[in-house]
Amino acid sequence: MKKIILSALALTAFTFTANAQTPDLKLGAKAGVNFANLNGASMDMKTGFHVGVLAEIFINEKFSVQPEILYSAQGAEKSGLKYEYNYINVPIMGKYYVMDGLNVQFGPQIGFLASAKSKGGFSFEDLDIEGTGDIKDFTQKVDFGLNFGVGYELPMGLFFDARYNLGLTKVNKKINIDEELDLDIEQKDIKNGVFQISVGYKF
């Protein structure tokens, strides 16, 4: 986790230094809401959030590349059971401006797992029973995905994005139930799927 934070700080410092020398680069920050689910699992959408920083590098007037570093709260839920997966996501978006302010976006993303928990609860007569478990050891530490979306930026630097992240990596690991006999449980092909709405500012 320390390496991820240090890498993020290094990238931020680099982009701030580059901004003093490169007129075609904008820095910014963004935050918004996640509507997350686990594709392949019979669960419902879970509402979360994302927040982070970005640097938009213009290749020409129409096309730019935008790397981002985002903290993203994801997962899914159903009938009192919740899966909470928190990631440090690094999308690298290609952006094409179809007209002033309006752009379409597409690009890959790599995510680093920060935490993973399952939360469940049920009621028995007059008792409410809750339980929380750490499932990080049963979750893939790296998540790859593809992002695509649209955005609009006002002349003052305020912008709005709508984006979908399609996960390409299984969220869950294969579970070994007997190391001596090498018996494994092959779990379902479950992947992240997250719709994001963001607001941010670039300068």
Long-range contacts (C-beta under 8 A, 24 or more apart in sequence): 1-114, 4-88, 4-112, 4-114, 8-53, 8-69, 8-88, 11-55, 11-67, 11-69, 12-53, 12-69, 15-55, 18-55, 22-57, 24-57, 24-58, 25-55, 25-56, 25-57, 25-58, 26-55, 26-56, 26-58, 26-157, 26-202, 26-203, 27-53, 27-54, 27-55, 27-56, 27-202, 27-203, 28-53, 28-54, 28-55, 28-56, 28-157, 28-159, 28-200, 28-201, 28-202, 28-203, 29-53, 29-54, 29-200, 29-201, 30-54, 30-68, 30-70, 30-159, 30-161, 30-198, 30-199, 30-200, 30-201, 31-198, 31-199, 31-200, 32-161, 32-196, 32-197, 32-198, 32-199, 32-200, 33-196, 33-197, 34-72, 34-73, 34-74, 34-194, 34-195, 34-196, 35-194, 35-195, 35-196, 35-197, 36-73, 36-74, 36-75, 36-76, 36-192, 36-193, 36-194, 36-195, 37-76, 37-193, 37-194, 38-75, 38-76, 38-83, 38-171, 38-190, 38-191, 38-192, 38-193, 39-167, 39-190, 39-191, 39-192, 39-193, 40-188, 40-189, 40-190, 40-191, 41-76, 41-188, 41-190, 42-78, 43-76, 43-77, 43-78, 43-81, 43-83, 44-76, 44-77, 44-78, 45-76, 45-77, 46-74, 46-75, 46-76, 46-77, 46-82, 46-83, 46-84, 48-72, 48-73, 48-74, 48-75, 49-73, 50-89, 50-196, 50-198, 52-89, 54-200, 54-202, 56-95, 56-202, 61-97, 62-96, 62-97, 63-94, 63-95, 63-96, 63-97, 64-94, 64-95, 64-97, 65-92, 65-93, 65-94, 65-95, 66-92, 66-93, 66-94, 66-95, 66-105, 66-107, 67-91, 67-92, 67-93, 68-92, 68-93, 71-114, 72-111, 72-194, 74-192, 74-194, 80-120, 80-121, 80-122, 81-118, 81-119, 81-120, 81-121, 82-118, 82-119, 82-120, 83-116, 83-117, 83-118, 83-119, 83-135, 84-115, 84-116, 84-117, 84-118, 84-119, 85-113, 85-115, 85-116, 85-139, 85-171, 85-192, 86-113, 86-114, 86-115, 86-116, 87-111, 87-112, 87-113, 87-114, 87-143, 88-112, 88-114, 89-143, 89-165, 91-147, 91-165, 93-147, 95-151, 101-152, 101-153, 101-154, 101-155, 102-150, 102-151, 102-152, 103-150, 103-151, 103-152, 103-153, 104-148, 104-149, 104-150, 105-147, 105-148, 105-149, 105-150, 105-151, 105-161, 105-163, 106-146, 106-147, 106-148, 107-146, 107-147, 108-144, 108-145, 108-146, 108-147, 109-144, 109-145, 109-146, 109-147, 109-165, 110-142, 110-143, 110-144, 110-145, 111-142, 111-143, 111-144, 111-145, 111-192, 112-141, 112-142, 112-143, 113-139, 113-140, 113-141, 113-142, 113-143, 137-173, 138-172, 138-173, 138-175, 139-171, 139-172, 139-173, 140-169, 140-170, 140-171, 140-172, 140-173, 142-169, 143-167, 143-169, 143-171, 143-192, 144-168, 144-169, 145-169, 145-192, 149-196, 153-202, 157-201, 157-202, 157-203, 158-199, 158-200, 158-201, 159-199, 159-200, 159-201, 159-202, 160-197, 160-198, 160-199, 161-196, 161-197, 161-198, 161-199, 161-200, 162-195, 162-196, 162-197, 162-198, 163-195, 163-196, 163-198, 164-193, 164-194, 164-195, 164-196, 165-192, 165-193, 165-194, 165-195, 165-196, 166-191, 166-193, 167-191, 167-192, 167-193, 167-194
